[in-house]
């Protein structure tokens, strides 16, 4: 079924039919007789009847009612294939343009973890459900409680399998097949696929299933584009080439591509050769300003907080190193770490406990609600060198009104106006990071004004309601 859909979408079925027709015409030319495929043809209400001439160079058709020419009459295979392709594209455009009038739409949100989907996409999903659309939540980690939670919110849970870090083509084909079947089963009319792998395989499955509107959202280019302190490894270079090829093959099959920053758009164009005129730079997924309310910056004691996944690429080791050096000079300053330990790709729990035992950090661990921990901190720090889209944790800190120290990397640099609401430092530069922390310690009187500037930035650029309004325009809903 999947292979049939692939062949049909790539036009191989049409080419096979064209080859069969060509063979029939040659036979007619030699014998003066019509082949079995030329007996009759009914299209758009017109019945075609064969009228053969022994000396004719091809089988002629006469029409009983006005209609277009029979597809097996004059015209090359390539011409017919091009016409069919243009016709398909026109039909898809017409379907997309008419979507806003059709109610309800069957909308598939395709991501990874349920909690991430609800935390980052929940506002948009609720707004669409309130408009009367059917919202399907595609995720990979459903259990009984999360399925119940999704249903209580008015969404329909759909589980599929996806290995975000695997390069196994068989596993990826399985993902493609599952998504294709689910789109067909639920009669999806709009797919909204975010993160790299879901955007690739979710969008390709939607194209194969002839979903009229296919939104691919790239929220950062991820690990293959992340340059570590020693550059890209050979393995990551190979993975990057494969990912670029997949981007180049799949993203043009979306009806709209959404990225969060200008650097991602440029790298997709220059490194992956993906140049799509319908690319939208969203500039952040936004936060709920009512949930993340502004509060005064606490100055006693001065507290620097790291919130996020404790991955090396997020800069957690740089944060720990600077905390150790600064604590030696300023023992009253606090450093707080909020996030789950990740032994395989970041900092392990035993390692964190050693820092806690030495009095260097307070380790909170993973929490569902980060608001109290950001509110009780003075400065938010994210020394990330990961290829971010635009970090959600930083947007939350901006909304609460906290000065920010972050890097000059894509996605991070968009959250700080240097010297206004915080400081930007070069990636991998721990000396610059330490100097930024010491600058904050030397001028605590500036932190409140920086906090107000952060809140103003959040209100102007990262209000989730404004972001969702722009998204609804892109979705034509």
N, C-alpha and C positions, 0 to 999 in steps of 0.2 A: 504493500500500500504506500509506504513512504517513498520507495524507489520510483513507483509509478508517478507519484506527485512531483518528485524531483525531475524526472524525465519530461513530464508534461510542462512544468514551469520553465524548463530550459529549452523547450521547443522541439525536443527530439521526436515526439509523437507526430507533430506537424510535418517534420522532415521525412519521417517514414511514410506518411500518407502521400506526400509529394512524390517520393520515389516510386511508390506503387502506381500513382497516376501517370507518371512519366512512362513507366513500363507499359501500361495499358494503351497510352496514346501511340507509342511506337508499334505495338501490336496492331492497332487499328490502321495505322499508316500502311503496314505491310499487307494486311489481309482484307482491309475494307470493312471489317466487322468491329462492332463495339464489344469491349470486354464486359465481364460481369459487374464491374464497378460503375459502368456507364449506363445502366438500365434506366434509372430514374433518380432524381434528387429533389428534395423538398426543402426550401429555405425561406424563412420570413413570409410564409403564406404563398410562395410561388412554387409551382410544380414544374420541374424541368423534364422534358422528354427528349430522348436521343433521336437524332436524325442523321443517319450515316450515309456517306457517299463513298463509293468504292475508290474514287480517284482523289478523295480529299486528303490533305496532309495531316489532318487531325479530326477528332470526333466533334462534330458541331452540335450545339444544343439550342433548342428553341424553347421559349418560355411561354407559359399559358397566362401568367399574370406578371405585372412589372416587378422586377427584383434585380438584385445585383448579379454579376456574372458568376457562372459556376466556377468553384475554386479550382477545378481540374482543367478548365479551358486555358486559353492563352495566358502567359505570364510565367516567369521563372520561379523556381522554388524559393530563391532568396527574396524575390519581390513579395511573394505571398507571405513568407515568414515575417518580413519587416512590417507588412500591413497588419498581420495578426498581432504583432508585438505592440504597434502603435494603438491598435484597437483596444488591447488589454489595458495599456497604460491610461487611455482615455476613460475606459470604464472604471478603473480604480480611482482616477481623479474625480469622476462624477459621483462615485460612491462616497468618497471622503467629503466632498462639498455638500452632500445631502445628509450627512450624519447628524448635524445639529437639529434637523427636523425630525429624525427618527427617534422614538422613545419607547421603551428604554434601550440604551446601548448595553451590550455585554462587554465589560471592560476587564481585561486581565492585567493585574499588577504582578510582574514576574521579578522576583529577587532571590534572596537566600534565606536569612533568618527571620522568623516571625516577629520577634521583638524589634529588630531593626526596621522592619517594614512599618510596624505600628508607630514606632518612635519618630521615624523620619518622613513617612508617607501618610500617616494616619489622618492628618487634617484634610489632605486632598481627597483621600478615599471617603471620608465621612461626608465631605461636601458633594461629591459625585453621587453617593448613595442617597443623600437628601434630595437631589434633583430627580430621583426616580430611576437612576441607572443601576443595573446589576453589576456588582463589583466582586470579582473573583480574586482571591489572595493566593498566589502561587508561591510556596515556600518549601524548603527542604527539611525542616526540623520539627514538623508538627508532632505533638503528642495529644492525649485526650484533653488536657486542660487548655492548651493553646487553641485547639480546634473549637472548643466550647466558647472560649473568649472571642474568637473571630466571628462565630455565628451570632453571639449576643450583640455584637456591634453592627450586625446587619450585612456582613460579608459572607462569601462562600469560600471555604478553605479548599485548596487543591494542592496535594503533595506531589512532588517530583524529586528525582535524584540529580544531584550535581556535585562534582568535586571541584571546588574552586581552584585548587592548586595542581590538579592532575593534568598530564599531557597525554592521557590514554585515549586514542581515537575511538575505541570501542565504547568506552564509557560516555564519551561525548555524543556518539551516535545514539546511544540509549537515551540520553537526555533529549536529543532532538526528536526522537520518536515519541517519547512521553509527552512532550509539549505539543507536538503536531496532533496527536490523538486527543489531548485535552482541549485544544482549540476547536477541533471538529465537534467533539462531544458537547461542549458548552456553547457552541455557535458564537464564538468570540468575534466581536466586530471592531475592537480596538485593543491593541496590545501595548503595554507600557513597561518596557524592560530596562532595568537599571543595573549598574555595575557591569564590568567588562564581559564576563562569561554569559550571564543572562541576556545581556544586550546582543551578543553574537548569536547564541543558539535560540533564544526566544524570538528574536527578529527573523532569523532564517526560517524557523518553524512557522511563524506567522505568515511569511511570504509564501511558503509552500502550501499552507492551508487557505491561502487567499483571504486572509484577514484584511479588510479594506484599509484600515488605518494602523500603521505600525510605527510606534515611537521608540527610538533607541536613545537611551540616556547614558552617557559616559560620565561617571562621577569620579574623575581622576583616571589617569592611564595606568596606575598600579605598579606592581612589583617589576615587570619587565622594563619599565621606563625609569625605575628608581636607581639613581647612580649612588653607590655606596662610597665610603672613604677611599676604597681601592679601585673604584670604577666598576664597570659591569663585568661579571664573570662570563666565561665562554658559554656556560649553560644558559645564562640569562640573555646573552646575545642571540642565541638560537631561538629561545622562547619568544624574544621580542620580534624576530623575523616572522615566526609563525603567526604571532598575534597581529602583526601588521598585515600579513596576507589575509587573515580572517576578517580584519576590519575592512580591508580593501574589497573583499568579496561580498560581505554582508551589509555593511552600513549603507551603501547606495540603494539597497533594496528596502530601506525604511522610507516612510513618507516624511519623516522629520527626524533630525538628529539634534539632541540637546547636550551641550557641554556646560561646564560651570566656570571655565576661565578661558581667556584668550590664548594662553600657552598651549592648552590641549588642542584647540582648533588648529593652531599653526603646526603643531607636531603631527597631527593626523594628516594634514595636507602635505607637509614637507617630507616627513619620514615614512608615512604609510601610504602616501599618494591618494588620500581620501579627500576629495575636494567637492563638498556638497553645498550648493547655493542655499539650501533650506536648513542650514545649521543655525541654531539659536544658542546664544551665550546667556545662560540664565543668571549666573553670578551668585550662586548659593541656593540651598534648598529652603532656607528660612527657618525661623523659630517663632513660637507663639510668645508674643511680648507680654501677654497676661500671665502666662505660666512662669516666664523668666523675667520677673519684675526687677527694676533697678533698686539698688540699696546702697547706703553709704559704704565707702571703703574702710574696713577696720584697719587701724594702724598699730594697735598694741595687742599682741605682738605682730610684727610684720610677717606675713605668711605667703610663701610662694607655692602654688599648686600645679601639679601635672594631672590632667584628666584625659584618659583615653586607653586604647589597647597598649599594653606594655611590650610593644615590638621594638626591635632595634631601630627600624626605619622611622619610627615616631620620635626618636631622639631620647628615649628614656635613659639610656646609659650616659648620655651627655648631661642630662638633668641630674642624675645621681652623682656624677663626677664633680660638677659645679657645686652641688649641695655640700659635698664633703669638704671642698676647699673653702667655701664661704663660711661654713659652720666653725671651721678652725679659727677664723678671724672674728666672727660675729656669732657667738654661741646662743644668743637670745633669739635669733631668726629661726623661723620654722619652715620646713619643707615637707609638703604633703603629697602623697601619691595615691590617686584614685583610679582603679582599674584592675582587671583580672590578670594574674601572673600567666606568662606564656613561655614555658620552659623551652619548647622546640624552636621558636622563632624570636624569642626575646629574653626577658629576665625571669628567672625561676623564683618560686616562693622561698626556698632556702636562702637564695642570694638576697632577696628583699629583707628577710628576717635578720640577716647579718647587719644590714644598714640600720634596721630598727634597733637592734641590740647595742649598736655603737652610738645611738642617739642622733643619727644624721637625718633620718626621715620619720614621719608618721605614715604608716601604711594602712589604708582604709580597705582596700580590696574592691571587688566589683559591687556596684550599687545600682539599684533601679532608678533612683532619683538623685541626680548630681547637684541639684539646686542648693541644699544646705551647705555642701562642701565648697562650692564656689563662693557663696555668700560669706562664709567664714574666712575666706582668703583675701589677701591684699592684691596679689598679682597672679595672672594666669600665664603659664609658661608652656610653650609647645615648640621644642627645637627640632621639628620634623624635617627629614630629607626625603620622605616618601612622596611619590607623585600624587599629591592630593588633588581632589576636585576643588573643594573649599571646605575646610574642616568644620563639621557641625559643632564640635565641642568649643571651638573658638567663637563661633556665632553665639553660643549660649553664654559664654563669658562676657562678650560684648553687650548682650542684652541686659545682663545683671549689672553692668557698669563697672567692669574691672579693666585696669590697664593690662596690656598684652605684650609679652616678649615672644617673638616667633622668628622664623627664618625668611630669607628672601626667595624661597622656592615657589614654584607655581602653586596657586591656591592659598598659600600662607601669606604671601606678600600683600594680597588683596584685603587682608583684615587689619592691617596696621598702617597708619600714616606716621612715619618715623618722627618721634619727638612730640607728636600730638596726642595719640592715645596709647603709645607704647614705643617699643624699639624693635627694628628688624636687624637680624644678624646673619652673616653668611652661613650657609650650611656647613656642617662639620667643624666649625670654628668654636672650640670650647672657650678660648680666651675671650673672644668677642661676647660670647654668652655670659661669661662670668662678669665682664665689664658692664654689661647691661643690667645685671642683677645688682652690682655694687652701685651703679648710678641711681637705681631706684632706692637703695638703702640710704644714699647720701642726700636725696631730696624727697623725703616722704611727704613734704607739703605739696608736691606736684601730683601726687597719686590721685587725689579726688578729682581734680580738673581733667586728668587723663581718663578717669572712669566715666565722667560725664560725656567726654568726647566719644568714648566707646559706645555708650548708650545711644548717642545721636546717630552714629554710624549704623547701629542695628535698626533703628527706627527708619532711617532713610533707605537702607539697602537690603535688610534681612528680615523684614516683617513677613511672616509666612502667608498672611492674607494677600499681600501684594504679589508675592511670588506665585501663589496659587492662581491669582487672577491672570497673570501672564501665562501660566501653564494651561489654563482653560482656553485661552485664545489659541495657543498652539494646538491643543486637542480639538479645537473647533466645537466646543461644547458650552 
